[in-house]
Amino acid sequence: MGERQQFICFLEPAREGMPEAPSPEEQQAVGAHFAYYQRLCEEGVLVLAGRTQEAPWIGVFIFEAESREEAERVVAEDPGVRAGVFAVRLQSYRVALARE
């Protein structure tokens, strides 16, 4: 197994009106999205996740993967991405400094 690489993913609502007025389907997808990231955190994959608290609405998560291909799979398996609730941008990343 090689050294794990870090990646950053930016998530933005795929439509106007999110997250202020989600449909029931979007609410369900967002709940599953959050549970997915909780699982990634428990598995030691997720470094951090969060979102802006005002518009423009942008979610950010930093995570580790063995390769770019694995990172793309992690993002593609996000229930919110699969449901089309979020548009995503994935980039390689490296944390340089972190508070203890």
N, CA, C and O of each residue as an XYZ file, in Angstrom:
400
protein
N       0.835     -1.177      0.000
C       0.000      0.000      0.000
C       0.880      1.240      0.000
O       1.804      1.340      0.807
N       0.606      2.190     -0.895
C       1.392      3.410     -0.980
C       0.938      4.452      0.021
O      -0.009      4.252      0.782
N       1.647      5.575     -0.005
C       1.275      6.681      0.875
C      -0.041      7.279      0.409
O      -0.245      7.498     -0.785
N      -0.929      7.541      1.355
C      -2.232      8.112      1.014
C      -2.059      9.564      0.597
O      -1.281     10.308      1.194
N      -2.785      9.947     -0.421
C      -2.784     11.316     -0.926
C      -3.990     12.043     -0.360
O      -4.983     11.423      0.020
N      -3.894     13.364     -0.307
C      -5.024     14.164      0.146
C      -5.695     14.820     -1.055
O      -5.059     15.155     -2.055
N      -7.003     14.989     -0.912
C      -7.819     15.630     -1.942
C      -8.787     16.588     -1.282
O      -9.178     16.397     -0.131
N      -9.172     17.615     -2.013
C     -10.193     18.540     -1.554
C     -11.320     18.528     -2.573
O     -11.089     18.513     -3.782
N     -12.529     18.534     -2.066
C     -13.703     18.530     -2.932
C     -14.584     19.705     -2.549
O     -14.879     19.918     -1.373
N     -15.000     20.464     -3.549
C     -15.919     21.576     -3.367
C     -17.284     21.131     -3.887
O     -17.396     20.636     -5.009
N     -18.306     21.306     -3.077
C     -19.666     20.929     -3.452
C     -20.524     22.193     -3.493
O     -20.484     23.012     -2.574
N     -21.283     22.338     -4.547
C     -22.204     23.466     -4.652
C     -23.574     22.938     -5.037
O     -23.674     21.943     -5.756
N     -24.637     23.595     -4.566
C     -25.970     23.158     -4.965
C     -26.092     23.158     -6.485
O     -25.611     24.068     -7.160
N     -26.736     22.135     -7.006
C     -26.884     22.002     -8.456
C     -28.025     22.862     -8.997
O     -28.169     23.015    -10.210
N     -28.837     23.422     -8.098
C     -29.934     24.269     -8.568
C     -30.141     25.459     -7.638
O     -29.770     25.416     -6.465
N     -30.726     26.499     -8.164
C     -31.101     27.670     -7.360
C     -32.116     27.226     -6.307
O     -32.900     26.307     -6.543
N     -32.099     27.864     -5.178
C     -33.059     27.558     -4.136
C     -32.568     26.571     -3.104
O     -33.218     26.356     -2.080
N     -31.431     25.975     -3.367
C     -30.837     25.063     -2.385
C     -29.778     25.843     -1.632
O     -29.077     26.636     -2.261
N     -29.621     25.680     -0.370
C     -30.303     24.735      0.501
C     -31.530     25.320      1.191
O     -32.103     24.666      2.063
N     -31.950     26.531      0.828
C     -33.059     27.176      1.533
C     -34.383     26.437      1.382
O     -35.154     26.365      2.338
N     -34.659     25.895      0.222
C     -35.959     25.263     -0.032
C     -35.778     23.908     -0.727
O     -36.123     23.764     -1.900
N     -35.244     22.925     -0.017
C     -35.039     21.619     -0.648
C     -36.356     20.866     -0.845
O     -37.288     20.993     -0.050
N     -36.409     20.100     -1.897
C     -37.542     19.195     -2.111
C     -37.402     18.027     -1.142
O     -36.329     17.835     -0.571
N     -38.457     17.245     -0.943
C     -38.326     16.058     -0.080
C     -37.233     15.104     -0.569
O     -36.520     14.513      0.242
N     -37.098     14.952     -1.882
C     -36.057     14.074     -2.430
C     -34.670     14.627     -2.120
O     -33.761     13.875     -1.770
N     -34.509     15.951     -2.249
C     -33.216     16.572     -1.930
C     -32.901     16.433     -0.448
O     -31.755     16.173     -0.080
N     -33.910     16.602      0.408
C     -33.695     16.439      1.850
C     -33.202     15.030      2.164
O     -32.291     14.851      2.973
N     -33.800     14.045      1.529
C     -33.391     12.655      1.749
C     -31.952     12.439      1.276
O     -31.158     11.795      1.961
N     -31.621     12.982      0.099
C     -30.264     12.831     -0.442
C     -29.236     13.526      0.446
O     -28.139     13.006      0.648
N     -29.584     14.695      0.976
C     -28.662     15.421      1.847
C     -28.458     14.661      3.156
O     -27.344     14.631      3.679
N     -29.499     14.056      3.685
C     -29.359     13.230      4.888
C     -28.431     12.053      4.647
O     -27.580     11.740      5.480
N     -28.599     11.400      3.502
C     -27.728     10.268      3.154
C     -26.299     10.745      2.911
O     -25.343     10.048      3.251
N     -26.152     11.928      2.325
C     -24.842     12.553      2.095
C     -24.128     12.744      3.433
O     -22.957     12.391      3.570
N     -24.837     13.303      4.422
C     -24.232     13.533      5.728
C     -23.836     12.215      6.383
O     -22.750     12.114      6.953
N     -24.685     11.222      6.312
C     -24.373      9.911      6.887
C     -23.153      9.295      6.204
O     -22.336      8.646      6.857
N     -23.031      9.495      4.904
C     -21.883      8.991      4.150
C     -20.590      9.608      4.684
O     -19.597      8.905      4.873
N     -20.600     10.915      4.924
C     -19.398     11.572      5.442
C     -19.113     11.178      6.886
O     -17.952     11.115      7.291
N     -20.161     10.913      7.670
C     -19.940     10.396      9.022
C     -19.202      9.056      8.955
O     -18.278      8.808      9.729
N     -19.617      8.202      8.027
C     -18.966      6.897      7.864
C     -17.512      7.078      7.426
O     -16.622      6.403      7.944
N     -17.263      7.988      6.470
C     -15.885      8.238      6.028
C     -15.024      8.740      7.184
O     -13.844      8.401      7.271
N     -15.601      9.535      8.061
C     -14.874     10.031      9.230
C     -14.531      8.873     10.164
O     -13.399      8.765     10.635
N     -15.504      8.015     10.429
C     -15.273      6.860     11.302
C     -14.218      5.922     10.725
O     -13.473      5.289     11.474
N     -14.150      5.829      9.394
C     -13.187      4.949      8.730
C     -11.798      5.574      8.622
O     -10.863      4.919      8.162
N     -11.651      6.835      9.039
C     -10.360      7.499      8.969
C     -10.010      8.053      7.594
O      -8.856      8.399      7.340
N     -10.987      8.139      6.712
C     -10.768      8.668      5.364
C     -10.899     10.185      5.356
O     -10.102     10.881      4.727
N     -11.902     10.686      6.051
C     -12.214     12.112      6.059
C     -11.277     12.864      6.987
O     -11.060     12.447      8.124
N     -10.719     13.975      6.506
C      -9.892     14.850      7.336
C     -10.778     15.916      7.965
O     -10.698     16.159      9.169
N     -11.623     16.555      7.155
C     -12.579     17.534      7.659
C     -13.662     17.763      6.619
O     -13.471     17.501      5.431
N     -14.799     18.255      7.085
C     -15.907     18.580      6.188
C     -16.712     19.704      6.804
O     -16.803     19.816      8.027
N     -17.291     20.528      5.965
C     -18.146     21.614      6.429
C     -18.674     22.397      5.252
O     -18.382     22.085      4.097
N     -19.467     23.434      5.558
C     -20.002     24.268      4.493
C     -20.126     25.702      4.965
O     -20.135     25.988      6.162
N     -20.221     26.581      4.006
C     -20.413     27.983      4.341
C     -21.757     28.135      5.030
O     -22.670     27.336      4.820
N     -21.869     29.166      5.852
C     -23.094     29.415      6.599
C     -23.903     30.563      5.999
O     -24.871     31.035      6.595
N     -23.495     30.998      4.824
C     -24.212     32.021      4.073
C     -23.885     31.827      2.601
O     -22.913     31.161      2.246
N     -24.708     32.418      1.759
C     -24.460     32.320      0.315
C     -23.187     33.078     -0.036
O     -22.880     34.088      0.596
N     -22.452     32.614     -1.022
C     -22.714     31.440     -1.844
C     -22.464     30.159     -1.051
O     -21.495     30.058     -0.299
N     -23.355     29.182     -1.233
C     -23.311     27.922     -0.503
C     -22.251     27.015     -1.111
O     -22.359     26.593     -2.263
N     -21.235     26.724     -0.325
C     -20.148     25.862     -0.790
C     -19.790     24.900      0.340
O     -19.490     25.316      1.459
N     -19.829     23.618      0.026
C     -19.358     22.612      0.955
C     -17.924     22.254      0.595
O     -17.540     22.279     -0.574
N     -17.146     21.923      1.604
C     -15.746     21.547      1.396
C     -15.483     20.286      2.195
O     -15.875     20.182      3.358
N     -14.823     19.335      1.572
C     -14.325     18.225      2.368
C     -12.944     17.835      1.884
O     -12.653     17.806      0.688
N     -12.115     17.540      2.853
C     -10.743     17.105      2.608
C     -10.664     15.663      3.081
O     -11.112     15.331      4.178
N     -10.094     14.817      2.248
C     -10.037     13.401      2.568
C      -8.789     12.782      1.973
O      -8.077     13.413      1.191
N      -8.531     11.543      2.352
C      -7.361     10.812      1.875
C      -7.793      9.635      1.022
O      -8.825      9.010      1.267
N      -6.979      9.346      0.015
C      -7.217      8.206     -0.871
C      -5.874      7.722     -1.393
O      -4.889      8.460     -1.380
N      -5.843      6.485     -1.848
C      -4.615      5.897     -2.389
C      -4.243      6.492     -3.746
O      -3.065      6.538     -4.102
N      -5.243      6.947     -4.505
C      -4.989      7.424     -5.865
C      -6.085      8.401     -6.284
O      -7.108      8.534     -5.613
N      -5.853      9.073     -7.395
C      -6.875      9.956     -7.969
C      -8.135      9.156     -8.304
O      -9.251      9.623     -8.077
N      -7.951      7.961     -8.839
C      -9.091      7.129     -9.206
C      -9.928      6.777     -7.981
O     -11.157      6.823     -8.033
N      -9.268      6.426     -6.883
C     -10.003      6.124     -5.653
C     -10.720      7.370     -5.151
O     -11.863      7.283     -4.704
N     -10.065      8.528     -5.217
C     -10.698      9.783     -4.790
C     -11.944     10.072     -5.623
O     -12.964     10.509     -5.091
N     -11.859      9.829     -6.918
C     -13.020     10.041     -7.782
C     -14.159      9.098     -7.399
O     -15.328      9.478     -7.465
N     -13.827      7.881     -7.001
C     -14.857      6.930     -6.561
C     -15.516      7.393     -5.263
O     -16.732      7.287     -5.108
N     -14.701      7.912     -4.325
C     -15.251      8.410     -3.058
C     -16.280      9.508     -3.346
O     -17.367      9.514     -2.769
N     -15.933     10.421     -4.227
C     -16.851     11.514     -4.567
C     -18.080     10.986     -5.303
O     -19.204     11.391     -5.010
N     -17.866     10.093     -6.244
C     -18.976      9.559     -7.043
C     -19.965      8.764     -6.198
O     -21.142      8.684     -6.547
N     -19.509      8.174     -5.091
C     -20.381      7.383     -4.232
C     -21.162      8.233     -3.235
O     -22.013      7.706     -2.518
N     -20.894      9.528     -3.175
C     -21.646     10.434     -2.304
C     -23.113     10.426     -2.751
O     -23.395     10.736     -3.908
N     -24.048     10.081     -1.866
C     -25.455     10.037     -2.268
C     -25.984     11.370     -2.800
O     -26.848     11.378     -3.677
N     -25.488     12.482     -2.292
C     -25.919     13.790     -2.793
C     -25.428     14.060     -4.197
O     -26.119     14.708     -4.983
N     -24.255     13.578     -4.519
C     -23.709     13.706     -5.874
C     -24.470     12.780     -6.809
O     -24.876     13.188     -7.897
N     -24.664     11.531     -6.388
C     -25.398     10.561     -7.217
C     -26.810     11.043     -7.529
O     -27.318     10.810     -8.625
N     -27.451     11.719     -6.563
C     -28.819     12.206     -6.759
C     -28.873     13.505     -7.561
O     -29.956     13.996     -7.880
N     -27.700     14.064     -7.887
C     -27.683     15.309     -8.660
C     -27.959     16.557     -7.839
O     -28.225     17.619     -8.402
N     -27.899     16.446     -6.507
C     -28.137     17.592     -5.635
C     -26.936     18.534     -5.640
O     -27.094     19.749     -5.522
N     -25.726     17.964     -5.778
C     -24.504     18.757     -5.733
C     -23.713     18.647     -7.022
O     -23.613     17.577     -7.621
N     -23.157     19.763     -7.433
C     -22.122     19.799     -8.464
C     -20.797     19.781     -7.710
O     -20.690     20.388     -6.644
N     -19.788     19.096     -8.243
C     -18.535     18.928     -7.509
C     -17.317     19.324     -8.343
O     -17.326     19.303     -9.574
N     -16.268     19.688     -7.598
C     -14.948     19.901     -8.197
C     -13.957     19.240     -7.250
O     -13.954     19.518     -6.051
N     -13.121     18.370     -7.789
C     -12.150     17.606     -7.009
C     -10.747     18.025     -7.423
O     -10.446     18.128     -8.612
N      -9.883     18.267     -6.426
C      -8.493     18.626     -6.709
C      -7.576     17.937     -5.713
O      -7.960     17.675     -4.573
N      -6.350     17.646     -6.162
C      -5.360     17.132     -5.213
C      -5.036     18.263     -4.241
O      -5.147     19.442     -4.579
N      -4.633     17.885     -3.032
C      -4.490     18.868     -1.965
C      -3.483     18.345     -0.951
O      -3.241     17.140     -0.881
N      -2.908     19.222     -0.182
C      -2.065     18.812      0.931
C      -2.197     19.822      2.063
O      -1.952     21.013      1.873
N      -2.582     19.346      3.232
C      -2.647     20.206      4.400
C      -1.210     20.568      4.752
O      -0.368     19.685      4.912
N      -0.925     21.875      4.875
C       0.415     22.321      5.225
C       0.534     22.637      6.707
O       1.567     22.371      7.322
N      -0.513     23.201      7.278
C      -0.528     23.536      8.699
C      -1.898     23.179      9.275
O      -2.914     23.310      8.593
N      -1.923     22.741     10.493
C      -3.193     22.444     11.157
C      -3.059     22.734     12.645
O      -2.016     22.472     13.246
N      -4.081     23.255     13.212
C      -4.110     23.487     14.651
C      -4.217     22.147     15.352
O      -4.871     21.232     14.851
N      -3.576     22.024     16.511
C      -3.650     20.760     17.268
C      -5.019     20.584     17.868
O      -5.275     19.584     18.539
